[in-house]
Amino acid sequence: MKSAKQKATKIKSVSPPKKVTTLDAAALTAATQHHPGRTGKGGRRFSADPLPQGFTTVIDPSTNPPQPFRNLPVPTGLPPFRLSLDSVLTDAAMATINNSGTMVFHAVGDTGGVNTPTQIENVATYMEKDFAGFDPTTHPSFFYHLGDVVYYDGETSNYFPEFYEPYIGYPAPIFAIPGNHDGDINSQFPETTLAAFVRNFCSQVPVITPEAKDAPRYAMTQPNVYWTLQTPLATFIGLYSNCPEGGQLSQTQIAWFQSELQNAPTDKALIVAVHHPIYSAYGPKPGSQPLYNILNAACIAANNRTPDLVLGGHVHNYQRFTGTLAGKNVPFIIAGAGGYNLRLHTLSKAFHTAKLPIQMTGSQGTLENFCDAQHGYLRITVTKTEMVVDYFAVPDSSAPTTKPLQPFDTLTIPL
């Protein structure tokens, strides 16, 4: 957890600061090797490595059988799998965005409260407070979910307690990309991969599904599990990184991604969302070099078109990095503290004691800020000239506050 001074810092540039703290991951990891089981004949392993060898280290998906790559379901819409916001919002809501030149939206992932709904409901309560006030231009137009809607394996039976019930009072549409838990399969249930996700987020018509029960939320009409959301001020390209740790994309999806980058309007903000993180400082769930290579190659092939922001989840905390795509500095944000469980993924002590920003040997990513002690969510405001990204760390449910929350971290991205 950072100090109050660090919390209040507002970064006005996406360029990495000139002075950074450098951590040598290999040296820090070596310092633990005197413990029993770390090395030596016959030793046993008792914990995960405290640090990755670099922010881009990734577990090889081919050696991770618990979550294999799973073939995708048939799309419910037609290529190139685009959905326009005006097909979901009312004419009045669209007029508010167009006339004001401002669009606000929420984003967070890893919300399904598998053990208890306490955390997800607490975060949802604070998100709902963002709709207070008489100025509709300040109200979020939608919530873009960053994956892992339902734990553990996307079961239909868990959609009501883990999705529909916690957001029963959330007044805006909810879009989503799937996470690895949404696509995995519980052998005790006769369901194919992403079956419940497709029914509740990729419906061909807006209907209330049986799993919604008494929640008055219509199923979303996304055309595919990877898809593009078109809005007046921003284009969202949502990828599905499948089930293996580190993520994996088919060649078909990679070709589609490159095409969508190339065809995205240049006069709007461009946001890429993918569940598995490109950079991560949490050792057991490190960043993904294969995903980085895919994104970087696609940007280069699309005439060096790069996103203004990359959003992800998977790691249950908040981390903000500056990285590069096609030679350009790009902010990468993990927002995976949406309420899955009480316990968050805590970074190594070395990150808490080092001065931010932090760079690790073997990585091009720079850790600018993080929060691993409180759940929270992103509130992002887009105009023609800039995108303001606020991360709100919410108080514990046992200590609610009546005062408006102040952002834990703010990033302003010029467009």
C-alpha positions in Angstrom: 0.0 0.0 0.0 1.4 3.4 -0.9 1.6 6.5 1.3 -1.1 9.2 1.2 1.3 11.4 -0.8 1.8 8.7 -3.4 -1.9 8.1 -3.6 -2.7 11.7 -4.4 -0.1 11.9 -7.2 -1.6 12.6 -10.6 0.5 11.6 -13.5 0.0 14.0 -16.4 2.1 12.2 -19.0 2.3 8.7 -20.2 6.1 9.0 -20.7 8.0 7.1 -18.1 9.9 9.3 -15.6 13.6 9.6 -16.1 14.5 8.4 -12.6 13.3 4.9 -11.8 14.1 2.3 -9.2 15.6 -0.8 -10.8 15.0 -4.2 -9.2 17.1 -7.2 -10.2 14.5 -10.0 -10.0 17.1 -12.8 -10.3 19.1 -11.4 -7.3 16.0 -11.0 -5.2 14.8 -14.5 -6.0 18.3 -15.9 -5.2 18.1 -14.5 -1.7 15.4 -17.0 -0.9 17.3 -20.1 -2.1 18.7 -20.9 1.3 15.2 -21.9 2.4 14.4 -25.7 2.6 13.2 -27.1 -0.7 14.4 -24.2 -2.9 17.4 -26.1 -4.2 19.2 -29.4 -3.4 18.6 -33.0 -3.9 15.3 -34.3 -2.5 14.1 -30.8 -1.6 10.4 -30.0 -1.7 8.7 -26.8 -2.9 6.6 -24.9 -0.4 5.7 -21.6 -2.0 5.7 -19.8 -5.3 8.7 -17.8 -6.4 8.4 -14.3 -4.8 9.3 -12.5 -8.0 9.2 -13.3 -11.7 12.5 -13.2 -13.6 11.1 -10.2 -15.4 7.8 -8.5 -15.9 7.4 -10.4 -19.2 8.0 -13.9 -17.9 5.2 -16.2 -18.5 4.3 -19.8 -17.7 4.4 -21.9 -20.9 0.8 -22.6 -21.8 1.8 -25.9 -23.3 2.9 -27.2 -19.9 -0.2 -26.1 -18.0 -2.7 -28.9 -18.5 -5.3 -27.8 -15.8 -6.3 -25.0 -18.2 -5.8 -26.1 -21.9 -6.6 -24.0 -24.9 -10.3 -24.5 -25.7 -11.8 -24.1 -29.1 -14.1 -21.1 -29.3 -17.9 -21.2 -29.7 -19.6 -20.3 -32.9 -20.0 -16.5 -33.1 -23.6 -15.2 -32.7 -23.0 -12.2 -35.0 -21.3 -11.6 -38.4 -17.7 -10.5 -39.0 -16.1 -8.2 -38.3 -17.9 -8.6 -34.9 -18.7 -5.0 -34.1 -21.4 -3.6 -31.8 -22.4 0.0 -31.8 -23.2 1.7 -28.5 -26.3 3.3 -30.0 -27.8 -0.1 -30.5 -27.8 -0.5 -26.7 -28.3 3.0 -25.1 -31.4 5.2 -25.6 -31.4 8.1 -28.0 -31.3 10.5 -25.0 -28.3 8.8 -23.5 -26.5 9.0 -26.8 -27.4 12.6 -27.2 -25.9 13.4 -23.8 -22.6 11.9 -25.0 -22.6 13.6 -28.4 -23.7 17.0 -27.1 -21.4 17.1 -24.2 -18.4 15.6 -25.9 -17.8 13.5 -22.8 -18.2 9.8 -22.1 -17.7 8.1 -18.8 -17.5 4.4 -18.2 -16.5 1.8 -15.5 -14.0 -1.0 -16.0 -12.8 -3.8 -13.7 -12.5 -7.6 -13.8 -12.3 -10.7 -11.6 -15.6 -10.0 -9.8 -17.4 -13.3 -9.3 -17.7 -13.8 -5.6 -17.2 -17.5 -5.4 -16.8 -17.7 -1.6 -18.7 -14.6 -0.5 -20.6 -11.8 -2.3 -19.3 -9.3 0.3 -16.5 -7.8 -1.8 -18.2 -7.7 -5.1 -21.3 -6.1 -3.6 -19.2 -3.6 -1.8 -17.4 -2.5 -5.0 -20.7 -2.5 -6.9 -22.2 -0.2 -4.3 -19.5 2.4 -4.8 -19.8 2.1 -8.6 -23.5 2.8 -8.2 -22.7 6.0 -6.3 -21.1 7.4 -9.5 -24.6 7.8 -10.8 -25.6 10.2 -8.1 -26.0 13.9 -9.0 -28.2 15.8 -11.5 -25.6 16.2 -14.2 -26.0 13.2 -16.6 -22.7 13.9 -18.3 -20.9 12.7 -15.2 -22.8 9.4 -15.1 -21.1 6.3 -16.5 -22.6 5.1 -19.8 -21.6 1.5 -19.3 -19.5 -1.0 -17.4 -16.8 -2.8 -19.4 -16.0 -6.1 -17.6 -12.4 -7.3 -18.0 -13.1 -11.0 -17.5 -13.7 -13.7 -14.9 -17.3 -12.9 -14.5 -18.1 -16.2 -12.9 -15.9 -18.6 -10.8 -14.7 -21.2 -10.9 -15.6 -22.4 -14.4 -18.2 -20.2 -15.9 -21.1 -22.3 -14.6 -24.6 -21.3 -15.5 -25.7 -21.9 -12.0 -23.4 -19.3 -10.7 -24.5 -16.5 -13.0 -27.2 -15.3 -10.6 -25.3 -15.2 -7.3 -22.0 -14.0 -8.9 -23.3 -11.6 -11.6 -27.0 -10.7 -11.8 -27.6 -10.4 -8.0 -24.5 -8.2 -7.2 -25.3 -5.8 -10.0 -29.1 -5.9 -9.6 -29.0 -2.1 -8.7 -26.4 -1.1 -11.4 -28.3 1.0 -13.8 -26.1 0.9 -16.9 -25.3 -1.8 -19.5 -22.6 -4.3 -18.8 -20.3 -5.4 -21.6 -17.6 -8.1 -21.1 -14.7 -10.0 -22.5 -14.3 -13.5 -21.1 -11.6 -14.5 -18.6 -9.9 -17.9 -18.2 -12.4 -18.9 -15.5 -15.3 -18.0 -17.8 -14.0 -20.4 -20.5 -12.9 -23.3 -18.3 -15.0 -26.4 -17.8 -16.3 -28.0 -14.7 -16.4 -31.7 -15.4 -19.4 -32.1 -13.1 -21.6 -29.9 -15.3 -22.4 -30.9 -18.9 -21.6 -27.5 -20.4 -19.3 -26.6 -23.2 -16.7 -23.8 -22.9 -18.2 -20.3 -22.6 -21.7 -21.7 -23.1 -23.1 -19.5 -20.2 -21.0 -16.5 -21.2 -22.4 -16.6 -24.8 -25.9 -17.0 -23.6 -25.7 -14.0 -21.2 -23.4 -11.7 -23.1 -23.6 -12.7 -26.8 -27.3 -13.1 -27.2 -28.7 -12.4 -30.7 -31.6 -10.5 -29.1 -31.9 -8.7 -25.7 -33.8 -11.2 -23.6 -33.8 -12.0 -19.9 -32.2 -15.4 -19.4 -33.5 -18.0 -16.9 -30.3 -17.6 -14.8 -31.1 -13.9 -14.3 -34.1 -14.9 -12.3 -35.7 -11.8 -10.8 -32.9 -9.4 -11.9 -34.3 -7.0 -14.6 -31.1 -7.1 -16.7 -31.3 -8.1 -20.3 -28.6 -10.3 -21.8 -26.0 -8.3 -23.8 -25.9 -8.6 -27.6 -22.2 -8.8 -28.3 -21.5 -10.6 -31.6 -18.7 -12.8 -30.5 -16.4 -13.6 -27.5 -13.8 -11.3 -29.1 -15.4 -8.2 -30.5 -15.2 -4.4 -31.1 -17.4 -1.8 -29.3 -17.9 1.4 -31.3 -18.8 4.5 -29.4 -18.8 8.2 -30.3 -15.5 8.9 -28.5 -13.6 5.6 -28.2 -13.2 2.3 -29.9 -12.8 -0.8 -27.7 -11.1 -3.9 -29.2 -11.8 -6.8 -26.8 -9.7 -9.9 -27.1 -10.3 -13.4 -25.6 -7.0 -14.8 -24.3 -8.5 -18.2 -23.6 -7.7 -20.5 -20.6 -4.0 -21.2 -20.4 -1.9 -19.2 -18.0 -0.3 -16.4 -19.9 -3.1 -16.4 -22.5 -3.3 -17.8 -26.0 -4.9 -16.5 -29.2 -5.7 -18.4 -32.4 -4.3 -17.2 -35.7 -7.9 -16.3 -36.8 -8.3 -13.9 -33.8 -4.8 -12.5 -34.3 -5.6 -11.6 -38.0 -9.0 -10.1 -36.9 -7.2 -8.0 -34.2 -4.7 -6.6 -36.7 -7.6 -5.7 -39.1 -9.5 -4.0 -36.3 -6.4 -2.0 -35.3 -5.9 -0.9 -38.9 -9.6 0.1 -39.3 -10.1 1.8 -36.0 -11.0 5.5 -36.4 -8.0 7.7 -35.9 -10.0 10.6 -34.4 -11.2 8.5 -31.4 -9.5 7.0 -28.4 -8.4 3.4 -29.0 -8.6 0.9 -26.0 -7.5 -2.7 -26.1 -8.9 -5.1 -23.5 -7.5 -8.5 -22.8 -7.9 -10.5 -19.6 -4.4 -11.9 -19.1 -1.9 -9.1 -18.3 0.9 -8.1 -20.6 3.0 -6.8 -17.6 2.6 -7.9 -13.9 4.7 -7.6 -10.8 2.9 -10.4 -9.1 5.2 -13.5 -9.3 2.7 -16.3 -9.4 0.7 -14.5 -12.1 3.4 -12.8 -14.2 3.0 -10.9 -17.4 2.8 -12.6 -20.8 5.6 -12.3 -23.3 3.6 -14.2 -25.9 0.7 -11.8 -25.6 3.1 -8.9 -25.8 4.6 -10.3 -29.0 1.1 -10.6 -30.5 0.0 -7.1 -29.6 3.3 -5.6 -30.7 3.4 -7.4 -34.0 -0.2 -6.5 -34.7 0.4 -2.8 -34.1 3.4 -2.8 -36.4 1.5 -4.6 -39.1 -1.4 -2.2 -38.7 0.9 0.7 -39.9 2.2 1.3 -36.4 -1.3 1.9 -35.0 -1.1 1.6 -31.3 -3.8 1.8 -28.6 -4.0 4.7 -26.2 -4.6 2.3 -23.3 -4.4 -1.5 -22.7 -6.7 -2.9 -19.9 -6.5 -6.3 -18.3 -7.3 -8.3 -15.2 -6.5 -11.8 -14.0 -4.3 -10.5 -11.1 -6.4 -9.6 -8.2 -5.1 -6.1 -7.5 -4.4 -2.8 -9.3 -1.1 -2.2 -11.2 -0.3 0.5 -13.7 2.7 0.2 -16.1 4.2 2.1 -18.9 5.3 -0.2 -21.7 5.9 0.1 -25.4 4.1 -1.0 -28.5 5.5 -0.4 -32.0 8.1 1.8 -30.3 5.5 4.1 -28.6 4.9 4.5 -24.9 1.5 3.0 -23.9 -0.1 2.7 -20.4 -1.0 -0.9 -19.4 -3.4 -1.3 -16.5 -4.4 -4.3 -14.4 -7.7 -3.8 -12.7 -8.6 -7.2 -11.2 -9.7 -6.3 -7.7 -13.4 -6.3 -8.5 -14.5 -8.5 -5.7 -13.6 -12.2 -6.3 -12.5 -12.8 -2.7 -11.5 -11.1 0.5 -7.8 -11.8 -0.1 -6.0 -9.9 -2.9 -2.8 -10.7 -4.6 -0.1 -9.0 -2.6 3.1 -7.9 -4.3 6.5 -8.9 -2.8 7.8 -6.7 0.0 10.5 -5.4 -2.4 7.9 -3.5 -4.3 6.5 -2.0 -1.1 9.9 -0.8 0.1 11.2 0.5 -3.2 10.5 4.0 -4.5 8.1 4.2 -7.4 8.4 4.0 -10.4 10.1 0.6 -10.6 11.8 -1.1 -13.5 13.0 -4.7 -13.4 15.9 -6.2 -15.3 14.8 -8.1 -18.3 11.6 -6.1 -18.8 10.6 -3.0 -20.8 7.7 -2.3 -18.5 7.9 0.3 -15.8 5.6 -0.1 -12.7 4.2 3.4 -12.1 1.8 2.6 -9.2 -0.1 -0.2 -7.6 -2.7 -1.0 -4.9 -2.8 -4.5 -3.5 -4.6 -3.9 -0.1 -8.0 -2.7 -1.2 -10.6 -3.7 -3.8 -11.5 -1.1 -6.3 -12.5 -0.2 -9.9 -11.7 2.1 -12.8 -13.7 5.2 -13.8 -12.6 6.5 -17.1 -13.6 9.8 -18.7 -13.1 10.2 -22.5 -13.2 13.4 -24.5 -11.9 14.4 -27.9 -8.6 15.6 -26.4 -7.9 13.4 -23.5 -8.7 10.3 -21.5 -8.6 10.5 -17.6 -8.2 7.2 -15.9 -9.1 7.1 -12.2 -8.7 4.1 -10.0 -10.8 4.1 -6.8 -9.8 1.9 -3.9 -13.0 1.3 -1.9 -13.1 1.1 1.9 -13.8 -2.2 3.5 -17.5 -3.0 3.7 -17.3 -2.8 7.5 -16.1 0.8 7.3 -18.3 2.5 4.7 -17.9 6.2 4.0 -20.5 8.9 3.2 -17.9 11.2 1.6 -17.1 11.0 -2.1 -14.2 8.7 -2.8 -11.0 10.3 -4.0 -9.0 8.5 -6.7 -6.1 6.3 -5.4 -4.4 6.9 -8.8 -5.1 9.2 -11.8 -3.6 9.1 -15.2 -4.3 11.6 -17.9 -3.7 10.5 -21.4 -3.5 13.1 -24.2 -5.3 12.1 -27.4 
